[in-house]
Amino acid sequence: MEFKIIIEQDEDGWYIVSVPALPGCISQGKTEDEARINIAEAIELHLSALARDGIPFVPDTKKTVSYVSVQV
């Protein structure tokens, strides 16, 4: 599975990563690469916890991610 992630750098220089499709699934890293590795592990743990608790993960197929260019 592939998940969209959002990476932001905080005021201390850490990279904070969240997963819009999995509310509450957040991780961090000192570098962007470390943050990506950590969020992959967090996603696996999150999905495992859902499965363990009998909560189905249903991907939201109604949303489309797209970009548009504008000139300012």
Backbone as JSON Lines, residues from 0, in Angstrom:
{"i":0,"aa":"M","n":[0.84,-1.18,0.0],"ca":[0.0,0.0,0.0],"c":[0.88,1.24,0.0]}
{"i":1,"aa":"E","n":[0.38,2.27,-0.61],"ca":[1.07,3.55,-0.57],"c":[0.16,4.55,0.13]}
{"i":2,"aa":"F","n":[0.76,5.42,0.94],"ca":[0.02,6.43,1.67],"c":[0.62,7.8,1.4]}
{"i":3,"aa":"K","n":[-0.26,8.78,1.27],"ca":[0.18,10.17,1.17],"c":[0.64,10.59,2.57]}
{"i":4,"aa":"I","n":[1.8,11.23,2.64],"ca":[2.3,11.73,3.91],"c":[2.54,13.23,3.8]}
{"i":5,"aa":"I","n":[2.49,13.89,4.93],"ca":[2.77,15.33,4.98],"c":[3.98,15.51,5.88]}
{"i":6,"aa":"I","n":[5.0,16.17,5.37],"ca":[6.24,16.4,6.13],"c":[6.38,17.89,6.38]}
{"i":7,"aa":"E","n":[6.58,18.25,7.64],"ca":[6.79,19.64,8.02],"c":[8.0,19.7,8.93]}
{"i":8,"aa":"Q","n":[8.77,20.77,8.8],"ca":[9.91,20.95,9.69],"c":[9.49,21.88,10.82]}
{"i":9,"aa":"D","n":[9.74,21.45,12.07],"ca":[9.35,22.28,13.2],"c":[10.44,23.3,13.53]}
{"i":10,"aa":"E","n":[10.17,24.11,14.55],"ca":[11.09,25.2,14.9],"c":[12.43,24.71,15.42]}
{"i":11,"aa":"D","n":[12.5,23.44,15.85],"ca":[13.76,22.88,16.33],"c":[14.52,22.13,15.24]}
{"i":12,"aa":"G","n":[13.98,22.12,14.02],"ca":[14.65,21.47,12.91],"c":[14.24,20.02,12.68]}
{"i":13,"aa":"W","n":[13.39,19.45,13.54],"ca":[12.92,18.08,13.36],"c":[11.88,18.05,12.25]}
{"i":14,"aa":"Y","n":[11.78,16.9,11.58],"ca":[10.79,16.7,10.53],"c":[9.64,15.9,11.13]}
{"i":15,"aa":"I","n":[8.45,16.48,11.11],"ca":[7.25,15.87,11.64],"c":[6.44,15.34,10.46]}
{"i":16,"aa":"V","n":[6.0,14.08,10.55],"ca":[5.29,13.45,9.44],"c":[3.93,12.95,9.93]}
{"i":17,"aa":"S","n":[2.9,13.22,9.12],"ca":[1.57,12.71,9.43],"c":[0.99,12.03,8.2]}
{"i":18,"aa":"V","n":[-0.03,11.22,8.44],"ca":[-0.67,10.45,7.38],"c":[-2.16,10.82,7.38]}
{"i":19,"aa":"P","n":[-2.6,11.63,6.41],"ca":[-4.0,12.06,6.4],"c":[-5.01,10.9,6.42]}
{"i":20,"aa":"A","n":[-4.68,9.78,5.78],"ca":[-5.6,8.65,5.73],"c":[-5.69,7.88,7.05]}
{"i":21,"aa":"L","n":[-4.74,8.14,7.95],"ca":[-4.7,7.45,9.24],"c":[-4.6,8.49,10.36]}
{"i":22,"aa":"P","n":[-5.71,9.1,10.74],"ca":[-5.67,10.12,11.79],"c":[-4.97,9.61,13.05]}
{"i":23,"aa":"G","n":[-4.07,10.41,13.57],"ca":[-3.31,10.04,14.75],"c":[-2.02,9.32,14.46]}
{"i":24,"aa":"C","n":[-1.77,8.97,13.21],"ca":[-0.53,8.3,12.82],"c":[0.5,9.38,12.49]}
{"i":25,"aa":"I","n":[1.4,9.61,13.45],"ca":[2.38,10.69,13.34],"c":[3.73,10.15,13.76]}
{"i":26,"aa":"S","n":[4.79,10.67,13.14],"ca":[6.15,10.31,13.55],"c":[7.05,11.5,13.3]}
{"i":27,"aa":"Q","n":[8.34,11.31,13.53],"ca":[9.29,12.4,13.34],"c":[10.68,11.83,13.06]}
{"i":28,"aa":"G","n":[11.58,12.7,12.68],"ca":[12.97,12.31,12.46],"c":[13.85,13.53,12.41]}
{"i":29,"aa":"K","n":[15.13,13.32,12.64],"ca":[16.09,14.43,12.58],"c":[16.33,14.86,11.14]}
{"i":30,"aa":"T","n":[16.14,13.93,10.19],"ca":[16.27,14.23,8.77],"c":[14.99,13.79,8.07]}
{"i":31,"aa":"E","n":[14.79,14.28,6.85],"ca":[13.61,13.86,6.09],"c":[13.63,12.34,5.85]}
{"i":32,"aa":"D","n":[14.8,11.81,5.52],"ca":[14.92,10.37,5.29],"c":[14.57,9.57,6.54]}
{"i":33,"aa":"E","n":[15.08,10.0,7.68],"ca":[14.78,9.32,8.93],"c":[13.28,9.39,9.24]}
{"i":34,"aa":"A","n":[12.68,10.54,8.97],"ca":[11.25,10.72,9.21],"c":[10.43,9.78,8.32]}
{"i":35,"aa":"R","n":[10.85,9.62,7.07],"ca":[10.15,8.71,6.15],"c":[10.24,7.26,6.64]}
{"i":36,"aa":"I","n":[11.42,6.86,7.09],"ca":[11.6,5.5,7.62],"c":[10.72,5.31,8.85]}
{"i":37,"aa":"N","n":[10.72,6.31,9.73],"ca":[9.94,6.2,10.96],"c":[8.43,6.16,10.69]}
{"i":38,"aa":"I","n":[7.95,6.94,9.73],"ca":[6.51,6.94,9.45],"c":[6.09,5.63,8.8]}
{"i":39,"aa":"A","n":[6.97,5.03,8.01],"ca":[6.64,3.72,7.43],"c":[6.41,2.69,8.55]}
{"i":40,"aa":"E","n":[7.27,2.72,9.55],"ca":[7.11,1.81,10.7],"c":[5.82,2.15,11.46]}
{"i":41,"aa":"A","n":[5.55,3.44,11.64],"ca":[4.34,3.86,12.35],"c":[3.08,3.42,11.61]}
{"i":42,"aa":"I","n":[3.1,3.51,10.29],"ca":[1.95,3.06,9.49],"c":[1.73,1.57,9.67]}
{"i":43,"aa":"E","n":[2.8,0.79,9.61],"ca":[2.68,-0.66,9.8],"c":[2.1,-0.98,11.17]}
{"i":44,"aa":"L","n":[2.58,-0.3,12.2],"ca":[2.08,-0.54,13.56],"c":[0.62,-0.11,13.69]}
{"i":45,"aa":"H","n":[0.28,1.01,13.07],"ca":[-1.09,1.51,13.12],"c":[-2.05,0.52,12.46]}
{"i":46,"aa":"L","n":[-1.69,0.04,11.28],"ca":[-2.53,-0.93,10.58],"c":[-2.62,-2.25,11.34]}
{"i":47,"aa":"S","n":[-1.53,-2.67,11.97],"ca":[-1.54,-3.9,12.77],"c":[-2.48,-3.75,13.97]}
{"i":48,"aa":"A","n":[-2.46,-2.58,14.6],"ca":[-3.34,-2.33,15.75],"c":[-4.81,-2.34,15.32]}
{"i":49,"aa":"L","n":[-5.1,-1.74,14.16],"ca":[-6.47,-1.78,13.65],"c":[-6.92,-3.22,13.42]}
{"i":50,"aa":"A","n":[-6.06,-4.02,12.79],"ca":[-6.39,-5.42,12.51],"c":[-6.58,-6.2,13.82]}
{"i":51,"aa":"R","n":[-5.69,-5.99,14.77],"ca":[-5.77,-6.68,16.06],"c":[-7.09,-6.37,16.77]}
{"i":52,"aa":"D","n":[-7.53,-5.1,16.66],"ca":[-8.76,-4.67,17.33],"c":[-10.01,-4.92,16.5]}
{"i":53,"aa":"G","n":[-9.84,-5.54,15.32],"ca":[-10.98,-5.86,14.47],"c":[-11.6,-4.65,13.79]}
{"i":54,"aa":"I","n":[-10.82,-3.59,13.65],"ca":[-11.3,-2.38,12.99],"c":[-10.82,-2.4,11.54]}
{"i":55,"aa":"P","n":[-11.73,-2.46,10.59],"ca":[-11.3,-2.52,9.19],"c":[-10.73,-1.19,8.72]}
{"i":56,"aa":"F","n":[-9.7,-1.27,7.91],"ca":[-9.15,-0.07,7.27],"c":[-9.78,0.01,5.89]}
{"i":57,"aa":"V","n":[-10.53,1.05,5.67],"ca":[-11.19,1.25,4.39],"c":[-10.59,2.51,3.75]}
{"i":58,"aa":"P","n":[-9.79,2.34,2.7],"ca":[-9.2,3.51,2.05],"c":[-10.27,4.44,1.51]}
{"i":59,"aa":"D","n":[-10.05,5.73,1.63],"ca":[-10.98,6.73,1.12],"c":[-10.7,6.92,-0.36]}
{"i":60,"aa":"T","n":[-11.54,6.33,-1.18],"ca":[-11.34,6.4,-2.64],"c":[-12.07,7.58,-3.26]}
{"i":61,"aa":"K","n":[-12.74,8.39,-2.44],"ca":[-13.5,9.52,-2.95],"c":[-12.64,10.77,-3.13]}
{"i":62,"aa":"K","n":[-11.44,10.76,-2.59],"ca":[-10.57,11.93,-2.67],"c":[-9.53,11.75,-3.78]}
{"i":63,"aa":"T","n":[-9.26,12.84,-4.45],"ca":[-8.24,12.86,-5.48],"c":[-7.21,13.93,-5.1]}
{"i":64,"aa":"V","n":[-5.96,13.59,-5.19],"ca":[-4.9,14.56,-4.95],"c":[-4.42,15.07,-6.29]}
{"i":65,"aa":"S","n":[-4.42,16.38,-6.45],"ca":[-4.01,16.97,-7.7],"c":[-3.35,18.31,-7.41]}
{"i":66,"aa":"Y","n":[-2.73,18.88,-8.42],"ca":[-2.06,20.17,-8.29],"c":[-2.45,21.05,-9.44]}
{"i":67,"aa":"V","n":[-2.42,22.34,-9.21],"ca":[-2.72,23.31,-10.27],"c":[-1.65,24.4,-10.2]}
{"i":68,"aa":"S","n":[-1.23,24.89,-11.34],"ca":[-0.23,25.96,-11.4],"c":[-0.92,27.3,-11.61]}
{"i":69,"aa":"V","n":[-0.41,28.3,-10.93],"ca":[-0.91,29.67,-11.11],"c":[0.28,30.61,-11.2]}
{"i":70,"aa":"Q","n":[0.05,31.74,-11.81],"ca":[1.09,32.75,-11.89],"c":[0.67,33.93,-11.05]}
{"i":71,"aa":"V","n":[1.6,34.4,-10.23],"ca":[1.3,35.57,-9.39],"c":[2.35,36.64,-9.6]}
